[in-house]
Amino acid sequence: MSTTSPITLLLRGAELVPFLDDVAHLRIAVFRDWPYLYEGDLAYERDYLAAYANSPDSVFVLAREGGRVVGASTGLPLLDDAPAFRQPFVDAGIDPSRVFYFGESVLLPAYRGQGVGHAFFDAREAHARALARFDITAFCAVDRDADDARQPPGHRPHDVFWHKRGYARRPDLTLRLPWPEAGRGEVEHVLTFWTRALDQPA
């Protein structure tokens, strides 16, 4: 664990463009581990992150130490993301224009356990609240079998942390998304959304 806490920087819309490659490399590094097992591709990452750069109401919260990006957390209006992410809400009768979507929170292992995760959520929720047109914040997480042999010993899921933040898992809101896994090629995955009423105290 690092002995110093990283400094967080909040960026909006096109302000994040100079940091896109930093975040792309960070996503590839962190998501290679359990539970995503993602074999990242830099070209795909740049294309994926372009949606955030093109959304004027997007937010990036970066954690930096000595000028190095060691963590990142993202969000944007759900309507500005790919159709696959908003369709579950449409199917459930939830207006996607009222949902602010959190893309990811990625942080290098040495900087975990220092409150950065809470800072990421605080900043994104405050940003969504300031836009004054959203009722719900949401994110999704991959579903894995509890007995999957690839799960590292002692792995602690984030469910407890998310519940403490006021989020509830929504089994009625799921999507299927393919990505390449190391040694397995392209695999389709099921992800389940977690949601929280935006005016609800954390």
C-alpha positions, 0 to 999 in steps of 0.5 A, spaced: 500 500 500 502 507 498 503 511 504 500 517 501 493 518 498 493 520 491 490 527 489 484 527 485 482 531 479 475 532 476 474 533 469 468 534 465 467 533 457 472 535 453 477 536 458 479 529 459 482 528 452 489 529 454 488 523 459 484 518 455 490 514 454 492 514 461 485 512 463 485 506 457 492 503 460 489 503 467 483 500 465 486 495 461 491 493 467 485 493 472 480 489 468 485 484 467 484 481 474 478 478 477 472 478 476 473 481 469 479 478 466 479 482 460 484 482 455 484 489 453 485 493 446 488 500 446 484 501 440 478 499 443 479 503 449 480 509 445 473 508 442 470 507 448 472 513 452 471 517 446 463 517 448 465 520 455 470 526 451 464 527 446 459 528 452 459 535 455 456 533 461 460 527 462 465 527 468 472 524 470 475 523 477 482 522 476 487 520 482 494 522 481 500 521 484 506 525 482 503 526 475 501 519 474 494 517 473 493 511 478 486 511 478 480 513 474 472 514 475 467 516 470 460 517 469 455 520 463 448 521 462 445 514 460 443 517 454 450 519 451 452 511 452 451 506 447 444 503 446 445 496 450 446 500 456 440 504 456 435 498 453 434 495 460 431 501 463 427 502 457 424 495 458 423 496 465 419 502 464 424 507 467 426 513 463 433 513 461 433 521 460 433 521 468 439 516 469 446 518 470 451 512 469 457 511 472 462 507 467 467 504 472 472 506 478 479 503 477 484 504 482 491 500 482 492 496 488 497 500 492 492 505 493 486 501 495 483 502 502 485 509 503 478 512 501 479 513 494 473 509 492 468 513 496 471 520 493 470 517 486 462 516 488 462 522 492 464 526 486 460 523 481 454 523 485 455 531 486 456 532 479 450 528 477 446 532 482 449 539 480 446 537 473 439 537 476 435 533 471 437 526 474 433 522 479 437 515 479 445 514 479 447 507 476 452 502 474 453 495 472 457 489 474 459 483 471 456 476 474 460 471 476 459 464 479 461 463 486 464 457 485 468 459 479 475 456 479 479 462 477 476 466 483 483 468 487 483 466 494 480 471 499 477 475 494 472 480 497 467 482 492 465 490 492 457 488 494 458 491 501 461 497 499 456 498 494 450 497 499 453 502 504 453 507 499 446 506 498 446 502 492 441 496 491 442 490 486 437 490 480 436 483 478 431 486 473 436 490 470 441 486 466 445 486 459 449 482 455 456 484 453 462 481 450 469 482 451 475 478 450 478 474 456 485 472 456 486 465 453 479 464 452 477 469 446 471 473 445 466 471 451 459 474 452 458 476 459 452 478 463 452 484 467 447 486 473 445 494 474 446 497 481 441 503 482 440 509 487 436 514 488 440 521 487 436 525 493 438 519 498 443 520 503 450 516 502 
